[in-house]
Amino acid sequence: MRLVVLAAAVALVTSCSAGKPAATASPRVISPSTAKRAGTALHSGLSGRAAGGAGSPLPVPAALAPFGTPSVAGEGTWRPAGRSVDGVPTVYETTLVPPGGTKPAGVAWMDTALLSARLYSGSKSPGGGPYRYTAPIEPAQAVSLVAAFNGGFKMADAHGGYYTEGRVIYPLVPGAASLVIYANGTATVGAWDSDVRMTPDVVAVRQNLVPLIAGGRPTALAASADWQAWGSTCGASSCAASVPGIEHQWRSGLGVTADGALVYAVGPALDPLQLAQLLARAGVVRGMQLDINPSWPVFASYDPAAPGGLAAPSNGSKLLTSTKQGPWTFFEPWWARDFVTMSARQAGSAIG
């Protein structure tokens, strides 16, 4: 896909009490353009998979150079996380201290050649259910679950749209940063109607604000002093509306690398530029901010003892131990926010 630098000004993101965004035109449909995944087989015994099933794994990510003198043991060194697929690790995790920061952020790399993405929807974001896929994760999906992570803002604050399960829940907005999931489970990130578009094989689109990274670099807005454009934050010690928000707050983001891997980043004291720099250091060419503030960001991986065992809170691990949410979050019936699961790709499988 062509890399496009977004050069559009956006309005300040409103508070969580803001109303719904104004309706926009429905997304236009064009000729299909299947998302291709480049990758080199690094392991033996992975050839000859069934069409629609797991393919050759993507190249294992190279170690990340710290932004300064390493202050955390193992900083930038990837370690496998979660269950493997046919003996091959599909998720790698590491930590990095952002430029100018002191607290480590977590970074997770996901192999989209071996994993299938699915968007789960909630009663608060996007609202408007019922949905086939919503918390809690059921046993039928837990049997192949490898990892899960948070979605974006409530739709009143997202300045974007939401499409899932054959329905436009909120109209999709041209130029908005978008996570797009296809029928075969592959996923990518890009600006809507330029990097990514509606095609017959798109099964889910989750938009949140505008691109954070384009062309492998932080966007002009990400690098600007206007950090409030990236969401209303909690204060240093309270999320009360009367407490002024702070620039360096919990933030999470997601992006895609040149060879199609997804990369997630989360940290406790990040401004928008630092979040973009973390993703870019991990090879992201197009990226977006996801949810922010202490209560919402979380990335969890699952590694059952038995090869075909069910993922569960008891065999889950946090990317960062300091996140408020954890591997139990997506198995709770009360969880009302959208999230994304990454599961072992099955032969002949398709995302419904």
SVG drawing of the C-alpha trace seen along z (x, -y; Angstrom):
<svg xmlns="http://www.w3.org/2000/svg" viewBox="-29 -24 53 54">
<polyline fill="none" stroke="black" stroke-width="0.4" points="0.0,0.0 1.2,-3.5 2.4,-5.4 0.6,-8.7 1.5,-11.6 -1.7,-13.0 -1.5,-16.8 -4.9,-17.8 -5.7,-19.9 -8.1,-18.4 -10.2,-19.9 -9.4,-19.4 -10.7,-16.1 -13.6,-16.8 -14.2,-15.3 -15.8,-12.0 -19.2,-13.8 -19.2,-15.1 -22.1,-14.1 -22.0,-11.8 -20.0,-13.0 -22.0,-14.5 -23.1,-12.0 -20.9,-11.7 -21.4,-9.9 -21.2,-6.1 -18.0,-4.6 -17.7,-4.2 -17.0,-0.7 -14.3,-0.2 -12.6,2.8 -11.1,5.3 -7.4,4.9 -6.3,7.8 -3.8,6.9 -0.6,8.8 1.8,10.0 5.4,10.2 7.5,12.6 10.4,15.1 10.0,18.6 12.5,18.8 11.4,22.1 11.1,25.6 8.0,27.6 5.7,24.6 5.2,25.1 2.2,26.5 -0.4,25.0 -4.0,25.0 -5.3,21.8 -6.8,19.5 -4.8,21.2 -1.5,20.2 1.3,19.2 5.0,18.8 5.9,16.7 7.2,13.2 10.8,12.5 11.5,12.3 11.9,8.7 15.4,7.4 16.4,6.0 15.5,2.4 18.2,-0.2 17.4,-2.1 16.9,-5.8 19.5,-6.5 21.8,-4.6 19.8,-1.4 18.2,-1.9 16.1,1.3 17.5,4.8 16.8,6.3 15.6,3.0 15.0,3.5 15.5,7.3 12.5,9.2 11.2,12.2 8.5,14.6 5.1,14.4 1.9,16.3 1.2,19.7 3.0,20.6 1.5,21.7 2.9,25.0 5.8,24.5 6.6,21.0 6.3,17.9 3.8,15.4 4.1,12.6 7.3,10.9 7.5,8.4 10.1,5.9 10.4,2.6 11.8,-0.7 12.2,-4.0 10.9,-6.7 13.0,-9.7 13.1,-12.1 11.3,-9.7 12.2,-7.6 9.5,-5.0 9.7,-2.0 6.9,-1.4 5.9,2.0 6.1,2.9 4.5,6.0 5.1,7.4 2.5,9.7 2.9,12.0 -0.2,11.4 0.9,14.4 0.2,16.8 -2.5,14.8 -6.0,13.8 -7.4,10.5 -11.0,10.1 -12.8,6.9 -14.9,7.4 -17.5,4.7 -18.9,3.4 -22.1,1.7 -20.2,-1.5 -17.8,-1.5 -19.1,-1.5 -22.6,-0.8 -25.6,0.0 -25.4,3.8 -26.1,6.6 -23.0,8.1 -21.9,11.6 -18.4,10.9 -18.4,9.1 -16.9,9.8 -16.5,12.3 -14.4,14.3 -16.1,17.7 -14.4,21.1 -14.8,21.5 -12.5,18.5 -10.3,19.1 -9.1,22.4 -6.9,20.4 -6.5,17.1 -2.9,15.8 -3.2,12.1 -5.7,9.3 -5.5,5.6 -7.7,2.5 -9.5,0.6 -10.0,-3.2 -12.0,-6.1 -15.7,-6.1 -17.2,-7.1 -18.2,-10.6 -14.5,-11.3 -13.0,-9.2 -13.8,-11.6 -14.2,-8.5 -16.4,-5.6 -16.9,-1.9 -17.9,1.0 -18.4,4.6 -20.5,7.7 -21.9,6.3 -23.1,3.0 -22.0,-0.6 -22.3,-1.5 -20.8,-5.0 -20.1,-6.3 -16.5,-5.9 -14.6,-9.2 -12.2,-9.9 -8.6,-10.6 -9.3,-9.0 -6.7,-6.6 -8.2,-3.1 -7.6,0.4 -8.9,2.6 -9.5,6.4 -10.1,8.6 -12.1,11.8 -9.0,13.9 -8.0,12.4 -5.2,10.2 -5.2,6.7 -3.6,3.3 -3.6,-0.3 -3.8,-3.4 -5.7,-6.6 -9.2,-5.8 -9.8,-6.3 -6.1,-6.7 -4.1,-3.9 -7.1,-1.7 -10.6,-1.6 -13.9,0.4 -13.7,3.6 -15.8,6.7 -13.3,8.5 -13.3,5.9 -15.1,7.3 -14.2,4.6 -13.0,1.0 -12.2,-0.8 -11.3,-4.4 -9.7,-6.7 -8.6,-10.3 -6.1,-10.9 -2.8,-9.0 -0.1,-9.2 2.6,-7.8 2.7,-8.1 5.5,-7.2 7.4,-5.7 7.6,-9.0 5.4,-10.8 2.9,-13.0 3.1,-16.8 0.2,-16.8 2.0,-14.1 5.1,-16.2 3.3,-19.5 2.8,-21.1 -1.0,-20.5 -1.1,-17.3 -4.8,-18.0 -5.7,-17.2 -4.9,-13.5 -7.6,-13.3 -8.6,-14.6 -6.3,-13.1 -6.6,-12.5 -4.7,-14.5 -1.6,-13.3 -3.5,-11.7 -7.1,-11.9 -9.4,-11.5 -12.0,-13.9 -13.3,-16.4 -12.2,-19.2 -8.6,-18.1 -6.5,-19.5 -5.2,-16.8 -1.5,-16.2 0.5,-15.7 2.4,-12.7 -0.3,-10.1 -1.1,-6.5 -1.3,-6.1 -1.5,-3.1 -1.1,-2.8 -1.0,-0.4 0.7,-0.3 1.8,1.9 5.3,2.6 6.5,2.7 6.1,6.5 2.7,6.5 3.3,7.2 1.2,5.4 3.0,3.5 1.3,2.4 2.8,-0.1 1.7,-1.2 3.3,-3.3 2.4,-5.2 3.9,-8.6 3.8,-9.3 3.0,-12.3 1.8,-11.7 5.2,-12.2 6.8,-9.7 4.2,-7.1 4.8,-7.7 8.6,-7.4 8.2,-4.1 6.1,-2.6 8.4,-4.1 11.5,-2.6 9.8,0.8 9.4,0.4 5.9,-1.0 5.2,-2.7 1.5,-3.7 0.2,-4.0 -2.6,-5.3 -3.3,-6.1 -5.7,-3.8 -7.2,-4.4 -5.5,-6.6 -5.7,-7.2 -5.0,-4.7 -8.2,-2.6 -8.2,-1.4 -4.9,-0.5 -3.9,3.2 -2.1,5.9 -2.3,9.5 -0.9,12.7 -2.0,16.2 0.0,19.4 -2.0,22.5 0.0,25.5 -1.6,27.8 -1.1,27.1 -4.9,27.0 -5.8,25.6 -8.1,22.7 -6.7,19.3 -7.8,18.0 -6.8,15.3 -4.8,17.9 -2.4,18.5 -2.3,14.9 0.4,12.3 0.5,8.5 2.8,6.7 3.4,4.1 2.8,5.2 1.7,1.7 -1.4,1.6 -4.6,1.4 -6.3,4.0 -4.9,7.4 -5.5,10.8 -8.7,11.2 -10.3,8.1 -11.5,9.6 -13.1,12.6 -15.3,10.3 -19.0,10.0 -19.0,6.4 -16.2,5.2 -18.1,2.7 -15.3,1.4 -14.2,2.7 -11.0,4.7 -9.1,6.8 -8.1,10.5 -5.2,12.2 -5.7,15.9 -3.8,18.8 -4.8,18.9 -6.8,22.1 -6.8,23.9 -9.7,22.6 -10.8,20.2 -12.5,16.9 -13.6,14.1 -17.3,13.7"/>
</svg>
